[in-house]
Amino acid sequence: MAQYLEITQVKSAIGRRPGARGTLRALGLKRIRHTVVHEDTPVIRGMVNKVAYLLEVRPATEKS
């Protein structure tokens, strides 16, 4: 059974590096308090680590 991550943007991307803003968009996050669910893969983990100071991450049991 695949593991999932529930990723929520908790801080604004305004004034951040273009790479950080692009990473948020690549994760599918569009605004503060927007939540997405992704499969827990090394690629997603790397993206989350790059902008961890803007996010809150929780394990999710299934993709909804």
Contact map, one row per residue, 1 for C-alpha under 8 A:
1110000000000000000000000000000000000000000000000000000000000000
1111000000000000000000000000000000000011000000000000000000000000
1111100000000000000000000000000000000011000000000000000000111100
0111110000000000000000000000000000001111000000000000000000111110
0011111000000000000000000000000000001111000000000000000011110000
0001111100000000000000000000000000111100000000000000000011110000
0000111110000000000000000000000000111100000000000000001111000000
0000011111000000000000000000100111110000000000000000001110000000
0000001111110000000000000000101111100000000000000000011100000000
0000000111110000000000000000000110000000000000000000011100000000
0000000011111000000000000000000100000000000000000000111000000000
0000000011111100000000000000001100000000000000000000010000000000
0000000000111111000110000000000000000000000000000000010000000000
0000000000011111000000000000000000000000000000000000000000000000
0000000000001111100000000000000000000000000000000000000000000000
0000000000001111110110000000000000000000000000000000000000000000
0000000000000011111110000000000000000000000000000000000000000000
0000000000000001111111000000000000000000000000000000000000000000
0000000000000000111111100000000000000000000000000000000000000000
0000000000001001111111110000000000000000000000000110000000000000
0000000000001001111111111000000000000000000000000000000000000000
0000000000000000011111111100000000000000000000000000000000000000
0000000000000000001111111110000000000000000000100110000000000000
0000000000000000000111111111110000000000000000000010000000000000
0000000000000000000011111111110000000000000000000000000000000000
0000000000000000000001111111100000000000000000000000000000000000
0000000000000000000000111111100000010000000100100000000000000000
0000000000000000000000011111110000010000000000000000000000000000
0000000110000000000000011111111001110000000000000000000000000000
0000000000000000000000011001111101000000000000000000000000000000
0000000010010000000000000000111111000000000000000000000000000000
0000000111110000000000000000011111000000000000000000000000000000
0000000111000000000000000000001111100000000000000000000000000000
0000000110000000000000000000111111110000000000000000000000000000
0000011110000000000000000000100011111000000000000000000000000000
0000011100000000000000000011100001111100000000000000000000000000
0001111000000000000000000000000000111110000000000000000000010011
0001111000000000000000000000000000011111000100000000000000000010
0111100000000000000000000000000000001111100100000000000000000010
0111100000000000000000000000000000000111110110000000000000000000
0000000000000000000000000000000000000011111110000000000000000000
0000000000000000000000000000000000000001111111000000000000000000
0000000000000000000000000000000000000000111111100000000000000000
0000000000000000000000000010000000000111111111110000000000000000
0000000000000000000000000000000000000001111111111000000000000000
0000000000000000000000000000000000000000011111111100000000000000
0000000000000000000000100010000000000000001111111110000000000000
0000000000000000000000000000000000000000000111111111001000000000
0000000000000000000000000000000000000000000011111111000000000000
0000000000000000000100100000000000000000000001111111000000000000
0000000000000000000100110000000000000000000000111111111000000000
0000000000000000000000000000000000000000000000011111111100000000
0000000000100000000000000000000000000000000000000011111000000000
0000000011111000000000000000000000000000000000000011111100000000
0000001111100000000000000000000000000000000000010011111110000000
0000001111000000000000000000000000000000000000000001011111000000
0000111100000000000000000000000000000000000000000000001111100000
0000111000000000000000000000000000000000000000000000000111110000
0011110000000000000000000000000000000000000000000000000011111000
0011110000000000000000000000000000001000000000000000000001111110
0011000000000000000000000000000000000000000000000000000000111110
0011000000000000000000000000000000000000000000000000000000011111
0001000000000000000000000000000000001110000000000000000000011111
0000000000000000000000000000000000001000000000000000000000000111
